[in-house]
Amino acid sequence: MHPLPYNIRMLAAAFAVSISLTASAAHGTLEGEDLATVKSWLPYYHSRLQLIFEYDAEDPAKSGKSSEHLHASVDRAGPTVVILEVQTPYHDEPRLIGGYNPYKWKTWTGRYESNPGRFIFDLDKDKKWERTEKRKGSFRANTSEYGLQFGNGDLIIHPDLRSGNAQNQTFAPPSNQSVLVGQAGDFLVNNLRVYKVIKEQDPAPQPAPLPQIRTYEPIGPVSPVPDHAGFLFECSAALIGLALFTLIFRRS
């Protein structure tokens, strides 16, 4: 069997690489422009997102994680961004949805909180829905036996991290719809990532430049300034010379 020509082999390799890159881009596309969009919604002008937890249904090393692993990573981490790639019964393609929690996750209370500042978002629509003081509802701080929950049911991640549920309750007027997944109901989780929001210090201001010293040129010719010390010396020398002359003249 004769080997394929070099150019045919190179073309086949390039095609295989393109297929691999396309597959990678189609699954778990939670980087680049998506993260830049989320960062633009955050209240901090300078901030970066640090990945602190990931669940992936297709990765054996990450698919066995549960809510206990999740809370061990995210509890007390401070402000976090949760991004999910989910599959819904009403969409052929996976959707990128998530939420922002400006406070730390707390699992020892299992209670509801009504503080504003949180929001949920749909990256496919480039849109977010905020929890404000005027909108009634609350936010669930789950115990470690549960996953994560935004609002009274707007976005729920089940304890096994493999599925979730969404229905308008807190971030949008209550209904049997969901601003995130369309018709309210369950969804499957392909990928779940939690990012810690790190507020970076603003760059130190540069010191203001020193004012330039302006120099002025004389308009006319410069008059010589008399040297008073030299003048006095010359007068003293003349007087001493005169005194010596007078003394010698008298003696003669």
C-alpha positions as CSV (number, residue, x, y, z in Angstrom):
1,M,0.0,0.0,0.0
2,H,1.5,3.3,-1.1
3,P,1.6,6.2,1.5
4,L,-0.6,9.2,0.7
5,P,1.1,12.2,-0.8
6,Y,2.5,14.7,1.7
7,N,0.0,17.5,0.8
8,I,-2.9,15.1,1.2
9,R,-1.7,14.0,4.6
10,M,-1.3,17.6,5.7
11,L,-4.7,18.5,4.5
12,A,-6.2,15.6,6.4
13,A,-4.4,16.6,9.6
14,A,-5.6,20.2,9.3
15,F,-9.1,18.9,8.8
16,A,-8.8,16.7,11.9
17,V,-7.6,19.6,14.0
18,S,-10.4,21.9,12.8
19,I,-12.9,19.2,13.7
20,S,-11.3,18.9,17.2
21,L,-11.4,22.7,17.7
22,T,-15.0,22.9,16.5
23,A,-16.0,20.2,19.0
24,S,-14.1,21.9,21.8
25,A,-15.8,25.2,21.0
26,A,-19.3,23.6,20.8
27,H,-19.0,22.2,24.3
28,G,-18.1,24.1,27.5
29,T,-17.8,27.5,25.7
30,L,-17.5,29.4,29.0
31,E,-14.4,31.4,28.2
32,G,-13.4,34.4,26.2
33,E,-16.2,36.7,25.2
34,D,-18.7,35.0,27.6
35,L,-16.6,35.8,30.6
36,A,-15.9,39.3,29.3
37,T,-19.7,39.8,29.1
38,V,-20.2,38.6,32.7
39,K,-17.4,40.8,33.9
40,S,-19.0,43.8,32.3
41,W,-22.1,43.2,34.4
42,L,-20.2,43.1,37.7
43,P,-20.2,46.1,40.0
44,Y,-16.4,46.2,40.1
45,Y,-14.6,48.2,37.4
46,H,-11.4,46.1,37.9
47,S,-12.0,42.4,38.6
48,R,-11.0,39.0,37.5
49,L,-12.7,35.6,37.6
50,Q,-10.8,32.7,39.3
51,L,-12.2,29.2,38.6
52,I,-12.7,27.4,41.9
53,F,-15.1,24.6,41.0
54,E,-16.1,22.7,37.9
55,Y,-18.4,19.8,37.1
56,D,-18.4,18.3,33.7
57,A,-20.8,15.5,32.7
58,E,-18.5,14.1,30.0
59,D,-15.3,14.2,32.1
60,P,-14.9,11.2,34.3
61,A,-12.6,13.1,36.6
62,K,-15.3,15.8,37.2
63,S,-18.6,14.0,36.6
64,G,-18.6,12.3,40.0
65,K,-18.7,15.5,42.0
66,S,-21.7,16.3,44.2
67,S,-23.1,19.2,46.2
68,E,-20.7,18.4,49.1
69,H,-17.7,18.9,46.8
70,L,-19.4,22.1,45.4
71,H,-20.0,23.6,48.8
72,A,-16.5,22.7,50.1
73,S,-15.1,24.8,47.3
74,V,-17.5,27.8,47.1
75,D,-18.7,28.3,50.7
76,R,-17.2,31.4,52.2
77,A,-15.4,32.2,48.9
78,G,-17.0,35.6,48.8
79,P,-18.7,36.9,45.6
80,T,-19.0,34.3,42.9
81,V,-20.3,33.8,39.4
82,V,-22.0,30.5,38.5
83,I,-22.1,29.6,34.8
84,L,-23.9,26.5,33.5
85,E,-24.1,24.9,30.1
86,V,-27.5,23.2,30.1
87,Q,-29.7,21.1,27.8
88,T,-33.4,21.9,27.8
89,P,-36.3,20.0,26.2
90,Y,-37.2,23.2,24.3
91,H,-33.8,24.0,22.6
92,D,-31.8,21.9,20.2
93,E,-28.5,23.6,21.2
94,P,-27.1,23.9,24.8
95,R,-27.7,27.2,26.6
96,L,-25.3,29.2,28.7
97,I,-27.1,30.5,31.8
98,G,-26.0,31.4,35.4
99,G,-26.1,33.8,38.2
100,Y,-24.1,36.2,40.3
101,N,-24.0,36.2,44.1
102,P,-22.2,39.2,45.6
103,Y,-22.2,37.6,49.1
104,K,-20.6,34.4,50.3
105,W,-22.5,31.2,50.1
106,K,-23.7,29.9,53.5
107,T,-24.8,26.4,54.1
108,W,-25.2,26.1,57.8
109,T,-28.5,28.1,57.9
110,G,-30.6,26.8,55.0
111,R,-32.6,30.0,55.1
112,Y,-33.8,32.7,52.7
113,E,-32.2,36.1,52.2
114,S,-33.6,39.2,50.5
115,N,-30.5,41.3,50.0
116,P,-30.3,43.0,46.6
117,G,-27.4,42.9,44.2
118,R,-27.8,39.4,42.9
119,F,-28.7,38.7,39.3
120,I,-29.3,35.8,36.9
121,F,-28.3,35.9,33.3
122,D,-28.6,34.3,29.8
123,L,-25.4,34.6,27.8
124,D,-27.1,33.5,24.6
125,K,-29.3,36.6,24.9
126,D,-26.6,38.8,26.5
127,K,-29.1,39.7,29.2
128,K,-29.4,39.7,32.9
129,W,-32.2,40.0,35.4
130,E,-31.5,41.7,38.8
131,R,-32.8,41.2,42.2
132,T,-33.8,44.7,43.5
133,E,-35.2,45.9,46.8
134,K,-38.5,46.7,45.0
135,R,-38.9,43.1,43.7
136,K,-40.3,40.8,46.3
137,G,-38.8,37.4,46.8
138,S,-35.6,36.0,48.3
139,F,-32.5,34.0,47.8
140,R,-31.9,30.6,49.1
141,A,-28.8,29.9,51.1
142,N,-28.8,26.1,50.9
143,T,-27.5,23.5,53.3
144,S,-24.7,21.3,52.0
145,E,-27.2,18.6,51.0
146,Y,-28.6,20.9,48.3
147,G,-27.0,22.4,45.3
148,L,-27.2,26.1,44.6
149,Q,-30.3,28.2,44.2
150,F,-31.0,31.7,43.0
151,G,-34.3,33.2,44.1
152,N,-37.4,31.2,45.1
153,G,-36.9,28.9,42.1
154,D,-35.5,31.1,39.3
155,L,-32.4,28.9,39.0
156,I,-31.9,25.7,41.0
157,I,-29.1,23.2,40.8
158,H,-30.0,19.8,42.2
159,P,-27.7,18.0,44.7
160,D,-26.3,15.6,42.2
161,L,-25.3,18.6,40.0
162,R,-26.6,16.7,36.9
163,S,-29.9,18.5,36.6
164,G,-31.7,21.6,37.7
165,N,-34.9,23.6,37.5
166,A,-35.9,27.1,36.5
167,Q,-39.1,29.1,36.9
168,N,-39.8,32.8,37.2
169,Q,-40.3,33.7,40.8
170,T,-37.9,36.4,42.1
171,F,-35.9,38.0,39.3
172,A,-38.9,38.1,36.9
173,P,-42.7,38.2,37.6
174,P,-43.9,34.8,38.8
175,S,-45.2,32.6,36.0
176,N,-45.0,29.2,34.5
177,Q,-42.3,30.5,32.2
178,S,-38.5,30.9,32.7
179,V,-36.5,33.8,31.3
180,L,-33.5,31.4,31.3
181,V,-34.9,28.3,29.7
182,G,-38.2,29.3,28.2
183,Q,-41.0,27.0,29.5
184,A,-40.5,26.4,33.2
185,G,-39.1,23.0,34.0
186,D,-36.1,20.8,34.4
187,F,-32.9,20.9,32.5
188,L,-29.7,18.7,32.3
189,V,-26.4,20.1,33.3
190,N,-23.6,19.5,30.8
191,N,-21.1,21.7,32.6
192,L,-21.1,23.8,35.8
193,R,-18.4,26.3,36.7
194,V,-18.1,28.5,39.7
195,Y,-15.8,31.5,39.6
196,K,-14.6,33.6,42.5
197,V,-14.8,37.3,41.8
198,I,-11.5,39.0,42.8
199,K,-11.6,42.7,43.0
200,E,-8.3,44.1,41.9
201,Q,-6.9,47.4,43.0
202,D,-7.1,50.3,40.7
203,P,-3.8,51.1,39.1
204,A,-1.7,53.5,41.2
205,P,-2.1,57.0,39.9
206,Q,1.0,58.4,38.2
207,P,2.6,61.4,40.0
208,A,1.7,64.7,38.3
209,P,4.6,66.2,36.3
210,L,6.5,69.0,38.0
211,P,5.8,72.5,36.6
212,Q,8.4,73.7,34.2
213,I,10.5,76.7,35.3
214,R,10.0,79.5,32.9
215,T,13.0,81.6,32.0
216,Y,12.8,85.1,30.8
217,E,15.2,86.7,28.3
218,P,16.2,90.4,28.9
219,I,14.6,92.8,26.4
220,G,17.6,95.1,26.1
221,P,21.3,94.9,26.7
222,V,22.3,93.8,30.2
223,S,23.9,96.6,32.3
224,P,27.0,95.5,34.2
225,V,26.3,95.2,37.9
226,P,29.1,97.0,39.9
227,D,31.2,94.7,42.1
228,H,31.0,96.4,45.4
229,A,33.7,94.2,47.0
230,G,36.2,95.0,44.2
231,F,35.4,98.7,44.4
232,L,36.1,98.8,48.2
233,F,39.3,96.9,47.7
234,E,40.5,99.3,45.1
235,C,39.6,102.4,47.3
236,S,41.4,100.8,50.3
237,A,44.5,100.1,48.2
238,A,44.5,103.7,46.9
239,L,44.2,105.2,50.4
240,I,47.0,103.0,51.7
241,G,49.2,104.0,48.8
242,L,48.4,107.7,49.4
243,A,49.2,107.3,53.0
244,L,52.6,105.6,52.3
245,F,53.4,108.3,49.7
246,T,52.6,111.1,52.2
247,L,54.8,109.4,54.9
248,I,57.7,109.0,52.6
249,F,57.4,112.6,51.3
250,R,57.4,114.0,54.9
251,R,60.5,112.1,55.9
252,S,62.4,113.2,52.9
